Structures are given as structure tokens and as C-alpha cells.
Amino acid sequence: MRFTRWASTIEQKRAWAGFIFILPWLIGFIYFFLLPFMKSVLFTFSNIQIGTEGMTTTFVGLRNYRATFLEDPDNVRLIFSSLGDMLYQVSIIVILSLFIAVILNQKFRGRLLARAIFALPIIISSGVIIYLLKYDVLAQSLQGNKAADLFQSSELVQVMIQSGFNPKLVAYFTGIVNGIYELVWKSGVQILLFLAALQSIPGYLYEASSIEGATKWESFWKITFPMISPFILVTTVYSIIDTFTDFENPVMKKIFSLVSNMHYETVSTLGIVYFLLVLAVIGIVTAIISRNVFYIEK
């Protein structure tokens, strides 16, 4: 009886210790996310007036939703444009990150320096830096600096059009080429995640496959790819969120513009719908990829 009471006391102490450990996060979540989110939801059903006495709200039902998406079709276009950009950007980022991580996992001279270079986007907070670098490159290009054309595909466009390619296909392909510089800078976290996944694979699996006569290519698809599949899911979800919330995303630009002009009803409505869209995309992608994720049973 005493042992049961002592065990129960230990479990309660551990439960309280766990609760105290997550309490700072819980307070921050409620104060900085949940309460502002609930207020934003209320704003979507209200007309907001800002006067000398502060902010006053009047309930208007679904009028803000009709005005945002029916009276202003530009918002719908921006959302679909953002969704289309996400599809190809995330695909390229995940594939490129895995490719670079596989190379960096090999043994060669200067490996530490190479890893440090690809970790630079994380170290220097690439969001603002990439914006400055990109527009500095474009400014130099407009001034006639040929070195600035390194990240542009103007010559490639001319070659493809002269070769008879469809203009839409040319625009799509060259858009990807022009964005490679930025996409590489967005791949820092993903590269580190894949690198950690590759280093966690037991070496004896490759030794056994080599003894059985498997080639490097077969070992990659039969061992490496299944073993890192959980990290593929993680990097894909991370890339989706990072792409949707990037400050150069057309919807995010529109949201910043509306906030600057104090259109709080419209920005709240657009932001909530955009938030639900991101959740839906993450849910669909997670459901699809999770079916093929391999977990080691211990």
C-alpha cells in the first residue's frame, strides 16, 4: 500500500515537472498566437473603425469574405499563384537538398568547408540577406554589369525561343533557372536535416548489401531512401511552410500592404483563409507521403 502511494507520488511529481517545463511555451502560445488568432477571426466578421477613442467593431457577418474574394478577384489569383509557386519550389528544394546532402556526406578533402558554405543561409538568416543580394544583383544587371547576369537566363530564353519551344514552357523553365540562386539559399535547413539522416544510417547495412553484390544505385534506393523517408516528410512540410510564409510570396506581400494601409478586416479575412489553405496543403501532403514512410521498429 505504501509502495503504491509512493509510486503515485513520483508519477505526480514527474507530471508536474513536465507541466512546469512546457509552461513557458504554453504561455507564449496562448498570449502570442491563440489570442491574436481568435481576435483575427472576430475581425473577419466585423467592420472596424479607428477613431480618437480607439478601435470600434461592428458585426457584419460574411460581408468581408464576399468583398475579399468576390469583389476583389486579385486575391484569388494571388492565392493560386502562391500555390503554384509552392508546388515547384518545394519539389526543387527537397530534391536539391537531398542531392547536396548525399555529396556532403561523402569523404573528400575540404568537406568541412563545403558543409559550412551550405550552412551559411542558416547562420546569417537568409531571408533578408537573400533579398538584398538578389536586388543588388538585379540593380547591377540594369546598370549593364555583365557579372550580374550570372543568376539570370536571358540568353537561355533567346536560345529556347529560336529553337521553337512553346513560350509558356520557356517562361516556366527559365523561371525555375532564375530562381535557382534563391532556392539554394532556402535549402540550408533541409540540407542539414538530410545530412543528419544520412549519418544516422547504420554502416553494416551498406556492408551487407555490398557483400550481396548490390550496386551503389541499388543501395541508395533499397537502403538510403527508405531510411531517410521520415526526414523527407519533415523537410517537405518545413519547405511548404517556409515557401508559403516567405516575404516575397505574393499573398504575404498583399497582407503586408493591407496592414500598412490599416485595412484590418480585409487582411484578417485574407490571412485566415490563407492559413486554412496552408493547413489543408500540409494535411494532404502529409497524408500522401506518410503512406510511404519507413520507420525502424525497435
Phi, psi and chi 1 to 4 in degrees:
 res  aa     phi    psi   chi1   chi2   chi3   chi4
   1 MET       -  -44.2 -168.8   71.4  178.5      -
   2 ARG   -65.2  -38.9  -68.7 -178.7  178.6  178.6
   3 PHE   -62.8  -40.9  176.0   77.5      -      -
   4 THR   -63.6  -42.8  -55.8      -      -      -
   5 ARG   -65.9  -38.8 -177.4  179.3  -61.2  175.8
   6 TRP   -66.5  -42.4  177.7   79.6      -      -
   7 ALA   -63.1  -40.7      -      -      -      -
   8 SER   -63.5  -38.4  176.9      -      -      -
   9 THR   -65.3  -41.4  -56.4      -      -      -
  10 ILE   -61.7  -43.5  -68.0  -63.2      -      -
  11 GLU   -64.2  -38.6  -69.4  178.6   -3.3      -
  12 GLN   -66.3  -40.4  -70.4  176.9   -0.3      -
  13 LYS   -63.1  -41.9  -71.9 -178.6  178.1  180.0
  14 ARG   -65.4  -38.4  -70.8  178.8  176.5  175.7
  15 ALA   -64.1  -44.5      -      -      -      -
  16 TRP   -65.8  -37.5  -83.2  106.3      -      -
  17 ALA   -63.4  -40.8      -      -      -      -
  18 GLY   -65.0  -40.6      -      -      -      -
  19 PHE   -65.0  -42.5  176.3   75.5      -      -
  20 ILE   -64.7  -33.9  -66.9  173.3      -      -
  21 PHE   -65.0  -40.4 -178.1   77.5      -      -
  22 ILE   -91.7   -2.8   67.6  169.9      -      -
  23 LEU   -59.1  -44.2 -174.0   59.5      -      -
  24 PRO   -59.1  -41.4  -24.6   35.0      -      -
  25 TRP   -64.8  -41.0  174.8   86.9      -      -
  26 LEU   -63.9  -41.4 -172.8   61.8      -      -
  27 ILE   -64.3  -44.7  -66.5  173.5      -      -
  28 GLY   -63.3  -39.0      -      -      -      -
  29 PHE   -63.8  -45.2  173.2   78.5      -      -
  30 ILE   -68.1  -44.8  -65.4  174.2      -      -
  31 TYR   -77.5  -39.7 -173.2   76.5      -      -
  32 PHE   -98.4  -13.8  -67.1  108.0      -      -
  33 PHE  -123.8  -56.7  177.3   79.1      -      -
  34 LEU   -64.7  -48.6 -173.0   59.5      -      -
  35 LEU   -64.6  -46.8  -67.4  178.8      -      -
  36 PRO   -62.2  -34.9  -24.5   34.6      -      -
  37 PHE   -64.3  -45.7  179.7   79.2      -      -
  38 MET   -63.2  -39.0  -66.3  175.4   62.8      -
  39 LYS   -65.4  -38.4 -176.2  175.6  -69.3 -173.7
  40 SER   -64.4  -39.5  -63.2      -      -      -
  41 VAL   -61.7  -41.8  173.3      -      -      -
  42 LEU   -64.4  -36.1  -67.9  176.2      -      -
  43 PHE   -62.7  -31.5  -76.7  171.8      -      -
  44 THR   -66.5  -19.9   63.8      -      -      -
  45 PHE  -107.9   17.8  -59.3  102.2      -      -
  46 SER  -132.0  157.4  -53.9      -      -      -
  47 ASN  -103.0  124.4  178.6   36.1      -      -
  48 ILE  -106.0  129.9  -59.5  174.5      -      -
  49 GLN  -123.5  129.4  -63.1  -69.3  -25.0      -
  50 ILE  -109.8  118.6  -59.9  177.5      -      -
  51 GLY  -130.0 -164.7      -      -      -      -
  52 THR   -67.8  -25.5   56.3      -      -      -
  53 GLU   -92.4    4.3  -62.4 -178.7   -3.6      -
  54 GLY   111.7 -155.2      -      -      -      -
  55 MET   -97.4  130.4 -179.6 -176.8  -63.9      -
  56 THR  -120.5  139.3   58.4      -      -      -
  57 THR  -119.5  142.9   58.9      -      -      -
  58 THR  -128.6  128.5  -54.5      -      -      -
  59 PHE   -67.3  128.8 -178.7   77.3      -      -
  60 VAL  -128.2    7.4  -65.3      -      -      -
  61 GLY    70.8 -134.0      -      -      -      -
  62 LEU   -91.9   14.2  -62.2  175.7      -      -
  63 ARG   -61.3  -38.6 -169.8 -180.0   72.6 -179.4
  64 ASN   -64.8  -36.4  -68.4  -31.2      -      -
  65 TYR   -67.8  -41.8  -72.3   91.3      -      -
  66 ARG   -64.3  -42.2  -69.3 -166.5  -64.6  -92.0
  67 ALA   -68.0  -36.9      -      -      -      -
  68 THR   -74.1  -37.9  -57.7      -      -      -
  69 PHE  -113.0  -14.9  -63.0  102.8      -      -
  70 LEU  -106.2  -40.9  -63.3  179.9      -      -
  71 GLU   -84.3  -21.7  -61.8  176.5    9.7      -
  72 ASP  -123.2   85.4 -173.3    0.1      -      -
  73 PRO   -65.7  -13.2   24.7  -33.5      -      -
  74 ASP   -62.8  -31.4 -173.1   55.3      -      -
  75 ASN   -65.7  -41.6  -67.5  -33.1      -      -
  76 VAL   -64.2  -41.5  177.9      -      -      -
  77 ARG   -62.3  -41.3 -178.2 -173.6   61.6   81.4
  78 LEU   -65.6  -38.3  -69.0  177.3      -      -
  79 ILE   -65.0  -45.0  -71.5  177.0      -      -
  80 PHE   -67.8  -34.6  -81.3  100.8      -      -
  81 SER   -64.3  -42.5  175.0      -      -      -
  82 SER   -63.3  -40.3  176.1      -      -      -
  83 LEU   -65.1  -42.4 -176.9   61.1      -      -
  84 GLY   -64.6  -41.4      -      -      -      -
  85 ASP   -63.3  -38.2  -68.4  -17.9      -      -
  86 MET   -63.0  -40.5 -178.4  -83.1  -59.8      -
  87 LEU   -59.6  -48.3  -68.4  175.5      -      -
  88 TYR   -81.9  -31.4   85.9   84.4      -      -
  89 GLN   -67.3  -45.1  -73.7 -174.0   18.1      -
  90 VAL   -64.6  -41.0  169.9      -      -      -
  91 SER   -59.8  -46.5  -58.2      -      -      -
  92 ILE   -66.9  -43.1  -65.9  174.2      -      -
  93 ILE   -62.0  -46.4  -72.1  173.1      -      -
  94 VAL   -64.9  -46.3  172.5      -      -      -
  95 ILE   -65.4  -45.4  -65.2  173.0      -      -
  96 LEU   -64.2  -40.4 -176.3   63.7      -      -
  97 SER   -64.3  -42.5  -58.7      -      -      -
  98 LEU   -64.9  -41.9  178.0   57.2      -      -
  99 PHE   -61.4  -46.6  176.9   74.9      -      -
 100 ILE   -67.5  -39.8  -65.9  174.0      -      -
 101 ALA   -63.1  -39.5      -      -      -      -
 102 VAL   -62.6  -40.8  170.4      -      -      -
 103 ILE   -66.4  -45.7  -65.7  176.4      -      -
 104 LEU   -68.1  -18.5  -65.8  178.5      -      -
 105 ASN   -81.3  -11.8 -165.6   45.5      -      -
 106 GLN   -76.8  162.2  -54.4  -60.6  -43.1      -
 107 LYS   -92.4  116.6  -66.1 -178.1  179.3 -179.9
 108 PHE  -156.9  162.2   56.9   90.4      -      -
 109 ARG   -69.5  138.1  -69.9 -175.8  178.3 -179.7
 110 GLY    80.7   18.6      -      -      -      -
 111 ARG   -63.8  -41.2 -178.2  173.6   61.1  173.8
 112 LEU   -63.4  -39.9  -67.6  177.7      -      -
 113 LEU   -65.5  -41.7  177.3   60.9      -      -
 114 ALA   -63.3  -41.5      -      -      -      -
 115 ARG   -64.6  -38.6  -69.9  178.7  178.7  178.5
 116 ALA   -64.3  -38.4      -      -      -      -
 117 ILE   -63.0  -44.6  -68.2  173.5      -      -
 118 PHE   -75.4  -12.7  -77.7  100.7      -      -
 119 ALA   -90.4   -4.8      -      -      -      -
 120 LEU   -56.6  -40.9  -78.2  176.9      -      -
 121 PRO   -56.7  -32.5  -25.5   34.4      -      -
 122 ILE   -75.3  -40.5  -54.6  171.8      -      -
 123 ILE   -67.1  -40.5  -61.8  172.4      -      -
 124 ILE  -105.2   18.0   61.3  178.0      -      -
 125 SER    53.8   77.3  -58.3      -      -      -
 126 SER   -60.4  -20.0   61.6      -      -      -
 127 GLY   -54.9  -56.5      -      -      -      -
 128 VAL   -73.6  -40.0  175.5      -      -      -
 129 ILE   -62.1  -44.6  -59.2  -61.2      -      -
 130 ILE   -64.8  -32.9 -169.5   63.0      -      -
 131 TYR   -64.0  -46.5  179.9   86.0      -      -
 132 LEU   -65.6  -43.9  -64.9  175.7      -      -
 133 LEU   -63.9  -44.8  -70.8  174.2      -      -
 134 LYS   -62.6  -46.7  179.8  178.0  178.7 -179.3
 135 TYR   -78.1  -21.5  -78.2   92.9      -      -
 136 ASP   -69.7  -39.8 -178.2   62.6      -      -
 137 VAL   -63.7  -43.1  167.0      -      -      -
 138 LEU   -65.7  -37.6  -68.5  176.6      -      -
 139 ALA   -64.1  -41.6      -      -      -      -
 140 GLN   -64.7  -35.8  -67.1 -180.0   19.0      -
 141 SER   -65.1  -40.6  178.7      -      -      -
 142 LEU   -67.0  -25.5  -68.0  174.3      -      -
 143 GLN   -85.8    0.7  -66.6  172.8    5.8      -
 144 GLY    91.9   12.9      -      -      -      -
 145 ASN   -79.3  115.4 -170.3  -20.6      -      -
 146 LYS   -68.6  -26.2  -64.6  -60.5 -178.3 -179.0
 147 ALA   -65.7  -25.3      -      -      -      -
 148 ALA   -73.7  -15.7      -      -      -      -
 149 ASP   -77.8    4.9  -67.4  -26.4      -      -
 150 LEU   -59.7  -35.7  175.1   63.3      -      -
 151 PHE  -104.4   16.9  -53.3  110.7      -      -
 152 GLN  -119.5  159.1  -61.8  -62.4  -49.8      -
 153 SER  -122.9   37.4   57.4      -      -      -
 154 SER   -62.1  -40.9   55.4      -      -      -
 155 GLU   -67.4  -37.7  -62.8  -65.1  -26.6      -
 156 LEU   -63.4  -37.3  179.9   61.6      -      -
 157 VAL   -60.4  -46.3  172.2      -      -      -
 158 GLN   -63.3  -42.2  -62.6  178.5    4.6      -
 159 VAL   -63.8  -44.4  171.0      -      -      -
 160 MET   -68.8  -39.1  -66.7 -175.7   68.4      -
 161 ILE   -66.7  -42.1  -69.3  178.6      -      -
 162 GLN   -65.2  -25.3  -68.1  174.9   -0.7      -
 163 SER   -82.5   -4.6  -59.2      -      -      -
 164 GLY    93.8   15.6      -      -      -      -
 165 PHE   -72.4  151.8  -74.4   92.2      -      -
 166 ASN   -62.7  133.2 -171.7  -64.2      -      -
 167 PRO   -57.2  -35.9  -25.3   34.3      -      -
 168 LYS   -65.8  -40.7  -66.7 -176.5  178.2  179.7
 169 LEU   -65.4  -39.3  178.8   63.0      -      -
 170 VAL   -63.3  -44.3  173.3      -      -      -
 171 ALA   -63.5  -41.1      -      -      -      -
 172 TYR   -65.7  -46.3  177.1   77.8      -      -
 173 PHE   -67.8  -45.4 -178.2   75.3      -      -
 174 THR   -69.8  -27.2   53.7      -      -      -
 175 GLY   -63.5  -38.1      -      -      -      -
 176 ILE   -67.1  -43.5  -64.8  176.0      -      -
 177 VAL   -62.2  -43.9  173.2      -      -      -
 178 ASN   -64.1  -26.1  -71.1  -23.6      -      -
 179 GLY   -92.9   -0.6      -      -      -      -
 180 ILE   -58.9  -43.4  -71.9  -65.5      -      -
 181 TYR   -56.8  -45.1  176.3   62.4      -      -
 182 GLU   -72.1  -37.7 -176.8  177.1   -8.7      -
 183 LEU   -66.8  -35.8  -67.2  177.4      -      -
 184 VAL   -63.1  -39.8  170.5      -      -      -
 185 TRP   -69.6  -22.4  -83.2   76.7      -      -
 186 LYS   -85.6   -2.7  -71.6 -178.0  177.8 -179.6
 187 SER   -99.1    6.7  -56.1      -      -      -
 188 GLY   -60.2  -51.2      -      -      -      -
 189 VAL   -63.4  -42.5  173.1      -      -      -
 190 GLN   -63.2  -39.1  -65.6   86.5  -29.0      -
 191 ILE   -62.7  -43.8  -68.0  172.2      -      -
 192 LEU   -64.1  -39.1  -69.3 -176.3      -      -
 193 LEU   -64.1  -46.0  -71.0  172.9      -      -
 194 PHE   -65.9  -37.2  -81.8  130.5      -      -
 195 LEU   -63.5  -42.4 -166.1   57.4      -      -
 196 ALA   -63.8  -38.6      -      -      -      -
 197 ALA   -65.3  -43.2      -      -      -      -
 198 LEU   -64.0  -37.7  -67.4  170.5      -      -
 199 GLN   -75.6  -15.2  -67.3  177.9   -9.0      -
 200 SER   -87.4   -6.4   66.7      -      -      -
 201 ILE   -75.9  126.4  -59.2  175.8      -      -
 202 PRO   -61.0  135.9  -21.4   32.3      -      -
 203 GLY   -67.9  -25.3      -      -      -      -
 204 TYR   -67.1  -22.0   63.3   81.3      -      -
 205 LEU   -65.4  -41.6  -64.9  177.7      -      -
 206 TYR   -70.2  -35.9  -66.2  106.5      -      -
 207 GLU   -64.2  -43.1  -66.1  176.5    1.6      -
 208 ALA   -65.1  -41.7      -      -      -      -
 209 SER   -67.0  -34.1   65.2      -      -      -
 210 SER   -67.3  -39.8  178.0      -      -      -
 211 ILE   -64.2  -35.6  -66.6  173.5      -      -
 212 GLU   -76.6   -5.1  -66.2  -65.5  -28.1      -
 213 GLY    92.7   16.4      -      -      -      -
 214 ALA   -74.9  142.9      -      -      -      -
 215 THR   -82.3  169.8   62.9      -      -      -
 216 LYS   -59.9  -41.0  -64.8  -70.6 -174.5  179.9
 217 TRP   -63.0  -44.0 -178.3 -105.9      -      -
 218 GLU   -67.2  -37.6  -68.8  171.7  -22.8      -
 219 SER   -64.1  -35.8  -64.2      -      -      -
 220 PHE   -64.1  -47.3  175.9   80.8      -      -
 221 TRP   -79.6  -25.9  -71.8  107.5      -      -
 222 LYS   -94.4  -22.9  -60.9  -63.7 -176.8  179.7
 223 ILE  -119.9  -59.8  -61.8  175.1      -      -
 224 THR   -62.0  -51.7  -55.1      -      -      -
 225 PHE   -62.5  -47.7 -164.8   79.7      -      -
 226 PRO   -63.0  -37.1  -22.0   33.7      -      -
 227 MET   -69.3  -29.6  -65.6  -68.1  -73.4      -
 228 ILE   -99.3    6.7   66.6  171.6      -      -
 229 SER   -59.2  -36.2   57.0      -      -      -
 230 PRO   -61.5  -33.8  -24.2   35.1      -      -
 231 PHE   -74.9  -26.8  -73.4   84.2      -      -
 232 ILE   -63.4  -41.2  -66.3  176.8      -      -
 233 LEU   -63.1  -45.5  174.1   59.6      -      -
 234 VAL   -63.4  -47.8  172.1      -      -      -
 235 THR   -66.4  -34.0   54.2      -      -      -
 236 THR   -66.5  -46.8  -58.4      -      -      -
 237 VAL   -63.2  -43.3  171.7      -      -      -
 238 TYR   -61.4  -42.7  175.6   86.5      -      -
 239 SER   -66.2  -37.2  -59.0      -      -      -
 240 ILE   -62.5  -48.5  -70.0  173.0      -      -
 241 ILE   -63.5  -43.0  -62.7  173.5      -      -
 242 ASP   -64.0  -37.7 -172.8   53.9      -      -
 243 THR   -71.2  -43.0  -57.0      -      -      -
 244 PHE   -66.5  -31.4  -88.6  129.5      -      -
 245 THR  -101.5    8.1   56.8      -      -      -
 246 ASP   -63.8  141.9 -173.9   79.1      -      -
 247 PHE   -70.3  -12.6   68.3   99.0      -      -
 248 GLU   -94.1   -0.9  -73.0 -165.8   -8.0      -
 249 ASN   -62.9  135.8 -175.2  -71.5      -      -
 250 PRO   -60.9  -36.0   16.9  -30.5      -      -
 251 VAL   -69.3  -41.1  177.9      -      -      -
 252 MET   -63.7  -38.7  -63.9  -58.0  -64.7      -
 253 LYS   -60.8  -42.3  -74.8 -175.5  176.1 -179.7
 254 LYS   -65.1  -39.7 -178.0   66.9  175.6  -70.4
 255 ILE   -64.2  -44.2  -70.5  174.5      -      -
 256 PHE   -62.4  -39.1  -68.7  147.8      -      -
 257 SER   -65.2  -41.9  174.8      -      -      -
 258 LEU   -66.4  -37.6  -69.0  172.8      -      -
 259 VAL   -65.0  -41.2  170.6      -      -      -
 260 SER   -62.5  -32.7  -59.3      -      -      -
 261 ASN   -92.1    6.1  -64.5  -37.7      -      -
 262 MET    61.0   35.2  -64.4 -171.7  -66.3      -
 263 HIS   -91.3   73.6  -62.8  -58.9      -      -
 264 TYR   -69.1  -33.6  -62.9  120.3      -      -
 265 GLU   -65.7  -45.4  -43.7   99.0  -55.7      -
 266 THR   -67.8  -43.3  -54.1      -      -      -
 267 VAL   -67.2  -35.4   71.0      -      -      -
 268 SER   -67.0  -42.9  -62.8      -      -      -
 269 THR   -64.0  -48.3  -54.3      -      -      -
 270 LEU   -63.7  -40.6 -179.7   60.0      -      -
 271 GLY   -66.7  -40.9      -      -      -      -
 272 ILE   -66.6  -44.4  -67.9  -61.7      -      -
 273 VAL   -64.5  -39.8  172.5      -      -      -
 274 TYR   -64.8  -40.2 -169.8   58.4      -      -
 275 PHE   -61.1  -44.8  172.4   75.6      -      -
 276 LEU   -65.5  -35.3  -64.5  176.2      -      -
 277 LEU   -63.5  -43.8  172.1   65.8      -      -
 278 VAL   -62.2  -43.4  174.0      -      -      -
 279 LEU   -61.2  -41.8  -76.7 -176.8      -      -
 280 ALA   -64.4  -43.9      -      -      -      -
 281 VAL   -63.0  -44.5  170.9      -      -      -
 282 ILE   -62.3  -41.4  -68.1  174.4      -      -
 283 GLY   -62.9  -43.7      -      -      -      -
 284 ILE   -66.0  -47.0  -65.8  171.6      -      -
 285 VAL   -63.3  -42.5  171.2      -      -      -
 286 THR   -63.0  -41.6  -58.3      -      -      -
 287 ALA   -64.5  -37.6      -      -      -      -
 288 ILE   -72.3  -48.1  -65.9  173.8      -      -
 289 ILE   -71.8  -34.4  -61.3  179.4      -      -
 290 SER   -61.4  -25.7  -64.4      -      -      -
 291 ARG   -65.4  -25.7  -63.2  178.3 -179.8  177.6
 292 ASN  -110.6   12.4  -58.4  -50.3      -      -
 293 VAL   -83.3  134.3  171.0      -      -      -
 294 PHE  -105.2  125.2  172.5   78.7      -      -
 295 TYR  -114.6  136.6  -64.9  101.1      -      -
 296 ILE   -76.0  127.6  -58.9  176.8      -      -
 297 GLU   -88.1  123.0  -63.8 -177.2    0.3      -
 298 LYS  -102.7      -  -63.1 -176.0  179.1 -179.5
